[in-house]
Amino acid sequence: MHDPRTLALPEPDPDSLGHSKAVAAYVRERIAGAGGSISFAEYMHLCLYAPALGYYAAGATKFGQAGDFVTAPEVSALFGRTLARQSAGILAQLDSPAILEIGAGSGKLAADILEALAAADTLPAGGYCILEVSPDLQQRQRNLLAERVPDLIDSVRWLNAMPAGFTGVVIANELLDALPVERFVRRAGGIRQVGVASHAEAFRLVERDAPDKLVQAVEHIEATIGEPLPDGYASDVCLAVRPWVADLADSLATGVAFLFDYGVGRREYYAPDRSGGWLRCHFRHHAHDDPLILQGIQDLTSWVDFTAVAESAVDNGLEIAGFTSQAQFLVGAGLEEALADFARMPTAAQLRLSAEIKLLTLPTEMGENFKCLGLMRGAFEPPAAFGRADRTATLG
Ligand SMILES: C[S@@+](CC[C@H](N)C(=O)[O-])C[C@H]1O[C@@H](n2cnc3c(N)ncnc32)[C@H](O)[C@@H]1O
């Protein structure tokens, strides 16, 4: 999502406040049941995904101007149109392919891609599948697609798990940043896990003994960057990435996965001056760094260590198709061609589109912080989008 400003937070409305109190009470119960504290990853999971309560599971509007943040598909249909062009080139080389979108949000990207593929007569024979963890968002996606692409809705299927033997193109925009992260502190005596405890109405961060898998993950990070993290260094690590990528690798028989998100390679992620980590909170278009407030009504998200994603992919038998910035990806994937009718548009539409392109591609906006990692399996022409400025070497 686009990081807007860090100013005083707006007051939540009474309904949202009531909902947040219910989520906080639920989290407090879980903390009490666990003996006084839970890991930060569990806290983040509850705040985002607790059934009927969590940020993504409950009914509030999250995306776009009326919500808390904007994502690339919400900024402009050009994102989906360009991605559709790139996907069509791959789909054409495969036998009975489909598209699988994971974490489809409002459903806007699916609608934009389906419209663009239909207009170019390149709809995939296997249809469009959506894997979405939130029942509320699944319903919103159904509603939006029924409104935007009524003739194509029958080609859309919602899945409960990654499909076996999938052939085609997998798309996940801002999915990885929504996976819960562990927080840790490097102490001279070893790795400590950051947990969350509650006291009266408030929550606080505590240090706890780290489970083996967290210690091993941090030791692995230190081994790959070639030196121990300094004493007192605090950061995040997403242990959920490895199993998620393993599931993707199991599923993808032939094709490409495009994973878009804000993130960096591991050396930058764990650079000495980046102690404190990469967690961000989003509430009504304000970005801040206090995850212990507004439970269930603000988004919690962490930048992605793309080295971890690439490593897991290679360990699970996938190839890296490429790694580049969102701006370079869009230009390489045919952003200009997707704008073919620009000159014939009314001036107001041209101005609107120019503003959207700036937001998607300028380095000071979404163009540079957002990246695309491409993963692939099979013998076909690799996606052209990575041809311009492949940065895979920066992931080492
Ligand atoms: C930050 S939102 C991005 C939504 C959309 N892709 C966009 O760009 O506007 C994250 C999305 O991923 C979904 N999600 C989170 N974890 C998931 C998982 N393990 N499998 C499928 N969907 C997931 C959320 O419910 C939500 O739809």
The ligand as an SDF file (V2000), in Angstrom:
LIG
                    3D

 27 29  0  0  0  0  0  0  0  0999 V2000
   -3.1930   -6.1070    1.7610 C   0  0  0  0  0  0  0  0  0  0  0  0
   -4.5570   -6.9910    1.1510 S   0  0  0  0  0  0  0  0  0  0  0  0
   -4.2740   -6.8710   -0.6100 C   0  0  0  0  0  0  0  0  0  0  0  0
   -5.5260   -7.0460   -1.4150 C   0  0  0  0  0  0  0  0  0  0  0  0
   -5.3990   -6.9440   -2.9450 C   0  0  0  0  0  0  0  0  0  0  0  0
   -4.4930   -7.9390   -3.4780 N   0  0  0  0  0  0  0  0  0  0  0  0
   -4.9710   -5.5560   -3.4030 C   0  0  0  0  0  0  0  0  0  0  0  0
   -3.8490   -5.4240   -3.8660 O   0  0  0  0  0  0  0  0  0  0  0  0
   -5.7660   -4.6220   -3.2700 O   0  0  0  0  0  0  0  0  0  0  0  0
   -4.1870   -8.6930    1.5250 C   0  0  0  0  0  0  0  0  0  0  0  0
   -5.2070   -9.6950    1.0080 C   0  0  0  0  0  0  0  0  0  0  0  0
   -4.7160  -11.0240    1.2050 O   0  0  0  0  0  0  0  0  0  0  0  0
   -5.7230  -11.8160    1.8750 C   0  0  0  0  0  0  0  0  0  0  0  0
   -4.9740  -12.8930    2.5640 N   0  0  0  0  0  0  0  0  0  0  0  0
   -4.1640  -12.7970    3.6270 C   0  0  0  0  0  0  0  0  0  0  0  0
   -3.5680  -13.9800    3.9080 N   0  0  0  0  0  0  0  0  0  0  0  0
   -4.0120  -14.8450    2.9570 C   0  0  0  0  0  0  0  0  0  0  0  0
   -3.7470  -16.2150    2.6620 C   0  0  0  0  0  0  0  0  0  0  0  0
   -2.9130  -16.9390    3.4220 N   0  0  0  0  0  0  0  0  0  0  0  0
   -4.3600  -16.7790    1.5960 N   0  0  0  0  0  0  0  0  0  0  0  0
   -5.2150  -16.0500    0.8200 C   0  0  0  0  0  0  0  0  0  0  0  0
   -5.5100  -14.7650    1.0530 N   0  0  0  0  0  0  0  0  0  0  0  0
   -4.9090  -14.1610    2.0890 C   0  0  0  0  0  0  0  0  0  0  0  0
   -6.4530  -10.7810    2.7090 C   0  0  0  0  0  0  0  0  0  0  0  0
   -7.7020  -11.2180    3.1820 O   0  0  0  0  0  0  0  0  0  0  0  0
   -6.5670   -9.6490    1.6840 C   0  0  0  0  0  0  0  0  0  0  0  0
   -7.5330   -9.9050    0.7100 O   0  0  0  0  0  0  0  0  0  0  0  0
  1  2  1  0
  2  3  1  0
  2 10  1  0
  3  4  1  0
  4  5  1  0
  5  6  1  0
  5  7  1  0
  7  8  2  0
  7  9  1  0
 10 11  1  0
 11 12  1  0
 11 26  1  0
 12 13  1  0
 13 14  1  0
 13 24  1  0
 14 15  1  0
 14 23  1  0
 15 16  2  0
 16 17  1  0
 17 18  1  0
 17 23  2  0
 18 19  1  0
 18 20  2  0
 20 21  1  0
 21 22  2  0
 22 23  1  0
 24 25  1  0
 24 26  1  0
 26 27  1  0
M  CHG  2   2   1   9  -1
M  END
$$$$
